[in-house]
Amino acid sequence: MNNRSIFAFVLLLPLACASPGASRETFPAGEHFGEPMEMGQHGDVVNFAVVDASPSDYFERTLLVKATVTAVCVNKGCWMQVEDEGHKAMVRWETGCGGKYAFPKEAIGQRVLIQGSFYPKEISEEDAAHLEEDSGQPIEIDREGYEFNASAILVMKPAHG
């Protein structure tokens, strides 16, 4: 083998070793808000009901979680409430209320993919009343539960068919 053949072989070797059909998991179609989204090291996307079944297993980790939006702050879009199979949680931007991003009011009733961290949260009566007022609709705010700090969300396009 001459040098040119060896060079071509070395360049093509990674392509030959790639398994057929292997591809990096991609995000569903939809409208993105926030920071760039990244698949976790395992590429796991988890339904919120699974997370809520054993929440402490998911604390202090960046997650990709699917849920349905049930309410959004009508004033600044700084929070949203999500639900999955009867399990509810609040979602707030990592950047805070009035920060860099806002949750879209049009997301109510839509499935979303949330990228963020999950932690236990207690909400005071005063804060709960404020959240209920900012929703612009009758909602119930759980005083004890869990909350997401979102760095990004993807409002997924509905599946047709």
Backbone bond lengths (Angstrom), bond angles and torsions (degrees), N, CA, C in turn:
res aa  C-N    CA-C-N  psi(-1)  N-CA   C-N-CA  omega(-1)  CA-C   N-CA-C  phi
1 M - - - 1.453 - - 1.511 109.46 -
2 N 1.330 115.64 134.68 1.451 117.98 176.97 1.533 109.55 -87.98
3 N 1.336 116.70 173.75 1.472 121.95 -176.74 1.523 112.26 -60.35
4 R 1.322 116.98 -38.44 1.470 120.69 -179.27 1.533 110.64 -64.58
5 S 1.326 117.58 -40.10 1.462 122.18 178.84 1.531 111.08 -66.81
6 I 1.308 116.47 -41.22 1.463 120.63 178.74 1.526 109.45 -63.78
7 F 1.328 117.98 -43.87 1.457 122.66 179.71 1.532 110.56 -59.92
8 A 1.339 117.15 -45.50 1.467 121.37 179.32 1.529 110.32 -64.33
9 F 1.323 117.59 -40.26 1.463 121.75 179.53 1.531 110.43 -62.40
10 V 1.329 117.17 -44.80 1.470 121.76 -179.45 1.526 110.03 -64.33
11 L 1.317 118.15 -39.11 1.463 121.10 179.33 1.524 112.34 -67.74
12 L 1.332 117.77 -36.49 1.456 121.51 -176.40 1.522 114.10 -88.57
13 L 1.316 118.41 -13.26 1.457 122.19 -178.21 1.534 112.97 -56.23
14 P 1.343 120.61 -46.93 1.471 118.96 179.36 1.528 113.06 -59.67
15 L 1.320 117.61 -33.71 1.459 120.06 178.85 1.526 111.07 -69.21
16 A 1.299 116.47 -37.01 1.457 120.53 -179.35 1.528 111.10 -70.13
17 C 1.328 116.99 -31.15 1.462 121.22 -178.02 1.525 113.18 -83.40
18 A 1.303 117.77 -14.32 1.471 120.06 179.88 1.513 109.31 -67.17
19 S 1.319 116.25 134.20 1.464 118.47 -179.20 1.515 110.42 -74.32
20 P 1.341 117.52 141.05 1.453 119.91 -178.50 1.525 110.47 -64.86
21 G 1.312 115.80 136.96 1.464 120.72 177.47 1.512 113.19 81.49
22 A 1.334 118.47 -4.15 1.462 120.13 179.70 1.517 109.11 -75.46
23 S 1.325 116.17 126.55 1.455 119.39 176.57 1.509 108.45 -147.40
24 R 1.306 115.51 152.53 1.455 120.75 177.66 1.524 107.80 -71.36
25 E 1.335 116.54 136.11 1.452 120.40 179.56 1.530 108.93 -60.35
26 T 1.320 116.38 140.19 1.455 120.19 -179.31 1.517 109.79 -114.71
27 F 1.320 115.12 164.71 1.452 121.03 179.24 1.521 110.39 -80.48
28 P 1.338 116.79 151.37 1.466 119.26 176.63 1.524 110.52 -67.38
29 A 1.330 116.45 165.18 1.455 121.22 178.20 1.522 108.99 -69.49
30 G 1.321 116.39 144.30 1.452 120.06 178.17 1.517 111.50 165.90
31 E 1.328 114.87 -171.42 1.462 121.43 -179.33 1.520 109.53 -105.03
32 H 1.324 115.64 125.31 1.460 123.13 -174.83 1.529 110.47 -96.20
33 F 1.353 115.78 140.50 1.459 123.10 175.08 1.524 107.68 -134.10
34 G 1.317 117.72 138.31 1.461 121.30 175.86 1.513 113.13 101.35
35 E 1.320 113.98 -156.58 1.461 122.43 -178.14 1.531 110.13 -70.10
36 P 1.335 118.06 166.48 1.470 119.69 175.92 1.529 110.19 -59.64
37 M 1.320 115.89 141.62 1.467 120.85 178.57 1.519 108.89 -93.41
38 E 1.329 114.75 144.34 1.453 120.83 179.65 1.514 109.28 -133.65
39 M 1.325 116.26 138.25 1.452 120.11 173.25 1.513 107.24 -66.08
40 G 1.311 117.10 140.63 1.459 121.13 176.71 1.507 110.25 -63.50
41 Q 1.313 116.79 172.74 1.454 119.03 -177.50 1.525 111.19 -61.80
42 H 1.322 117.47 -22.59 1.464 120.46 177.34 1.526 111.42 -104.48
43 G 1.335 117.41 -2.74 1.457 120.74 -179.62 1.515 112.65 70.33
44 D 1.334 117.66 19.10 1.457 121.32 -174.60 1.521 112.34 -79.25
45 V 1.326 115.94 130.81 1.452 123.73 168.96 1.524 104.70 -116.88
46 V 1.336 116.65 125.16 1.457 121.46 -172.64 1.526 109.82 -118.20
47 N 1.324 117.39 138.46 1.461 120.65 172.41 1.522 108.33 -70.54
48 F 1.335 116.92 143.97 1.451 120.37 -177.39 1.532 111.79 -59.17
49 A 1.318 119.15 -34.77 1.466 121.40 179.20 1.529 110.91 -57.74
50 V 1.324 117.92 -34.46 1.464 122.21 177.88 1.527 109.52 -69.64
51 V 1.325 117.01 -43.84 1.462 121.33 178.54 1.527 109.74 -61.83
52 D 1.330 117.39 -45.18 1.457 121.76 -176.37 1.529 112.11 -68.99
53 A 1.321 118.63 -20.58 1.462 121.70 178.97 1.535 111.41 -68.70
54 S 1.324 117.98 -32.04 1.474 121.88 175.87 1.529 108.62 -145.58
55 P 1.348 115.97 69.98 1.458 120.99 -171.17 1.521 115.83 -57.44
56 S 1.330 118.28 -37.99 1.467 118.96 -176.33 1.528 112.10 -62.86
57 D 1.327 117.96 -22.26 1.469 120.73 176.54 1.527 111.94 -66.41
58 Y 1.321 117.02 -17.58 1.465 121.17 -173.79 1.528 113.82 -111.79
59 F 1.339 117.99 -2.49 1.463 120.44 179.30 1.524 110.62 -64.11
60 E 1.338 114.76 148.92 1.467 121.50 174.29 1.522 113.84 62.85
61 R 1.326 117.26 25.54 1.468 121.57 177.64 1.517 108.33 -128.40
62 T 1.308 116.90 149.55 1.453 120.35 170.67 1.520 107.33 -81.78
63 L 1.333 115.30 126.58 1.453 121.44 -174.96 1.519 111.48 -118.93
64 L 1.314 115.54 159.57 1.460 123.88 166.83 1.517 104.85 -119.66
65 V 1.333 116.38 110.73 1.455 121.62 -171.67 1.516 110.38 -124.74
66 K 1.347 115.89 136.04 1.467 122.12 175.58 1.521 109.31 -98.08
67 A 1.331 115.53 139.17 1.461 121.98 176.26 1.529 107.57 -161.36
68 T 1.334 115.88 176.11 1.465 121.77 176.85 1.526 108.42 -110.83
69 V 1.317 116.69 134.46 1.464 121.64 179.52 1.526 108.93 -76.63
70 T 1.341 116.32 128.16 1.467 120.76 178.81 1.520 112.21 -109.60
71 A 1.334 118.38 -21.82 1.471 121.55 179.29 1.522 108.81 -158.91
72 V 1.348 115.59 152.74 1.461 122.68 176.94 1.517 107.70 -139.45
73 C 1.325 117.28 142.59 1.459 121.95 174.83 1.528 109.04 -58.51
74 V 1.339 116.50 120.20 1.464 119.88 -177.45 1.527 112.11 -80.13
75 N 1.327 117.83 -15.46 1.470 120.38 -178.36 1.520 112.80 -80.78
76 K 1.330 117.42 -56.38 1.462 120.62 -175.18 1.528 113.97 -127.35
77 G 1.333 117.92 -2.65 1.459 119.62 -178.08 1.513 112.66 66.57
78 C 1.338 117.12 28.08 1.468 120.04 -174.32 1.522 113.29 -86.23
79 W 1.320 118.72 -10.61 1.462 121.20 176.48 1.518 109.62 -146.32
80 M 1.321 114.74 161.73 1.456 120.94 170.28 1.521 107.61 -146.12
81 Q 1.312 115.17 155.14 1.461 120.96 175.47 1.517 106.63 -108.21
82 V 1.343 115.54 137.29 1.458 120.41 179.24 1.517 109.37 -123.20
83 E 1.331 114.44 159.27 1.463 121.92 -178.61 1.525 107.73 -143.14
84 D 1.322 115.09 146.11 1.459 121.23 174.31 1.523 107.23 -150.85
85 E 1.320 116.89 115.60 1.462 123.11 179.80 1.531 112.11 50.54
86 G 1.338 117.12 43.25 1.460 122.23 177.97 1.521 115.08 85.26
87 H 1.320 118.28 -5.08 1.459 122.83 178.82 1.525 107.91 -93.86
88 K 1.349 117.70 131.12 1.468 121.85 -176.85 1.519 111.11 -119.70
89 A 1.333 114.50 153.23 1.471 120.81 173.82 1.517 108.88 -156.94
90 M 1.316 114.77 156.10 1.460 121.73 173.26 1.521 107.99 -92.39
91 V 1.324 115.26 149.84 1.458 121.93 177.04 1.527 106.92 -129.78
92 R 1.305 116.33 128.55 1.471 121.52 177.37 1.526 107.92 -128.46
93 W 1.316 115.58 154.59 1.464 120.45 177.27 1.520 109.83 -71.87
94 E 1.324 116.40 142.21 1.470 121.25 173.46 1.526 110.34 -57.99
95 T 1.313 116.87 -31.65 1.471 121.43 -176.54 1.527 112.86 -80.82
96 G 1.331 117.85 -3.88 1.456 121.46 175.62 1.517 113.60 86.65
97 C 1.328 114.42 172.44 1.464 121.69 -179.81 1.525 109.92 -67.97
98 G 1.308 116.21 132.19 1.459 120.56 -177.74 1.514 112.26 76.48
99 G 1.329 116.39 13.79 1.464 121.27 -178.41 1.520 111.78 -80.75
100 K 1.291 114.32 -149.78 1.457 123.38 -173.06 1.531 113.77 -68.80
101 Y 1.352 117.68 -30.11 1.459 121.31 -173.12 1.526 111.44 -127.92
102 A 1.325 115.44 163.10 1.467 122.05 175.49 1.521 108.43 -137.70
103 F 1.344 115.47 142.00 1.459 119.72 174.33 1.523 107.86 -75.27
104 P 1.322 118.32 135.68 1.468 120.63 -178.72 1.524 111.98 -74.61
105 K 1.315 115.83 131.61 1.473 120.70 178.85 1.526 111.54 -62.55
106 E 1.321 116.91 -27.39 1.465 122.32 179.86 1.523 112.52 -69.96
107 A 1.330 117.61 -7.48 1.468 120.96 -178.15 1.528 112.55 -77.86
108 I 1.330 118.04 -12.25 1.466 120.01 -178.92 1.529 108.99 -57.81
109 G 1.332 115.14 128.59 1.462 121.82 -178.59 1.515 113.77 88.15
110 Q 1.327 118.03 -5.87 1.466 122.18 -177.49 1.533 110.69 -97.65
111 R 1.323 115.49 152.73 1.464 121.23 171.58 1.519 107.92 -79.28
112 V 1.330 115.81 138.92 1.455 121.28 178.86 1.521 109.75 -130.17
113 L 1.307 113.95 155.71 1.451 122.57 170.81 1.526 105.04 -111.51
114 I 1.324 116.37 120.80 1.460 122.40 -176.88 1.522 108.53 -106.04
115 Q 1.324 116.31 129.96 1.465 120.63 170.88 1.513 106.79 -106.48
116 G 1.315 117.25 120.97 1.455 119.33 179.92 1.511 112.24 175.12
117 S 1.326 114.39 -172.36 1.461 120.88 178.58 1.524 109.45 -106.02
118 F 1.313 116.12 155.49 1.453 124.09 -172.69 1.522 108.15 -123.59
119 Y 1.327 117.06 134.23 1.462 119.97 -178.39 1.526 110.67 -153.77
120 P 1.361 117.05 159.40 1.463 119.75 177.90 1.526 110.23 -70.83
121 K 1.317 115.85 148.09 1.469 119.38 -176.61 1.521 108.98 -150.73
122 E 1.316 116.58 132.98 1.457 122.08 170.86 1.516 107.60 -105.96
123 I 1.321 116.82 136.39 1.465 121.95 -179.21 1.523 108.12 -114.43
124 S 1.322 116.04 127.35 1.459 120.35 -179.65 1.527 110.03 -69.22
125 E 1.321 116.04 162.17 1.475 121.28 177.08 1.524 110.08 -57.47
126 E 1.320 116.50 -42.66 1.471 121.59 -179.21 1.526 111.41 -62.80
127 D 1.339 116.49 -46.95 1.471 120.42 178.79 1.522 111.19 -64.61
128 A 1.327 117.29 -40.11 1.468 121.11 179.16 1.528 110.13 -62.16
129 A 1.331 117.09 -43.38 1.473 121.02 178.52 1.532 109.91 -61.90
130 H 1.330 116.91 -40.42 1.470 121.37 178.67 1.534 110.42 -64.15
131 L 1.325 117.09 -43.95 1.464 121.05 179.05 1.525 111.05 -63.37
132 E 1.328 116.37 -43.76 1.465 120.55 179.12 1.528 110.66 -61.41
133 E 1.321 116.94 -39.62 1.466 120.99 178.50 1.532 110.97 -66.85
134 D 1.327 116.68 -41.40 1.475 121.27 -178.84 1.517 113.63 -71.50
135 S 1.327 117.95 -10.89 1.464 119.71 -178.41 1.521 111.97 -77.25
136 G 1.333 116.95 -24.96 1.458 120.13 -178.75 1.522 112.96 72.07
137 Q 1.317 117.27 9.69 1.469 122.42 179.34 1.523 107.73 -153.89
138 P 1.314 117.83 160.80 1.469 118.58 177.57 1.527 111.14 -70.62
139 I 1.323 116.22 118.75 1.466 121.04 175.54 1.524 108.18 -137.61
140 E 1.307 114.97 162.16 1.453 120.82 175.97 1.520 108.38 -111.35
141 I 1.321 116.15 127.84 1.455 121.71 178.53 1.522 108.10 -104.02
142 D 1.324 117.11 120.67 1.461 121.30 176.11 1.521 108.79 -70.24
143 R 1.322 116.63 132.09 1.471 121.51 -178.40 1.524 111.44 -76.15
144 E 1.326 116.33 -32.85 1.461 121.26 176.80 1.514 107.70 -120.33
145 G 1.291 115.51 141.14 1.455 118.33 179.95 1.507 110.86 164.44
146 Y 1.321 115.13 -138.67 1.446 121.34 -172.79 1.516 109.51 -135.71
147 E 1.313 114.74 158.58 1.454 119.68 -178.71 1.527 108.65 -143.14
148 F 1.325 115.17 149.74 1.461 121.81 174.15 1.514 109.22 -103.40
149 N 1.319 116.55 139.45 1.455 123.13 165.20 1.520 104.70 -100.55
150 A 1.322 116.83 106.82 1.462 120.84 -174.86 1.517 111.52 -89.66
151 S 1.318 115.55 138.19 1.461 120.77 169.84 1.520 109.36 -102.05
152 A 1.356 116.38 -20.00 1.464 121.00 179.72 1.517 109.63 -162.58
153 I 1.329 115.41 154.60 1.468 120.63 169.82 1.519 108.19 -137.99
154 L 1.307 113.92 155.74 1.452 121.98 174.17 1.521 106.43 -126.02
155 V 1.335 117.17 115.73 1.455 121.00 175.02 1.513 105.05 -83.88
156 M 1.338 115.97 110.48 1.460 120.99 -171.78 1.521 111.76 -77.99
157 K 1.326 114.53 141.51 1.475 119.45 174.96 1.515 108.31 -69.30
158 P 1.343 117.28 138.22 1.468 119.26 178.34 1.524 110.95 -63.45
159 A 1.325 115.37 143.27 1.469 120.37 176.70 1.525 108.03 -75.35
160 H 1.302 117.03 136.17 1.470 121.76 179.02 1.520 108.62 -102.76
161 G 1.332 114.42 143.49 1.444 116.45 174.05 1.434 115.18 129.69
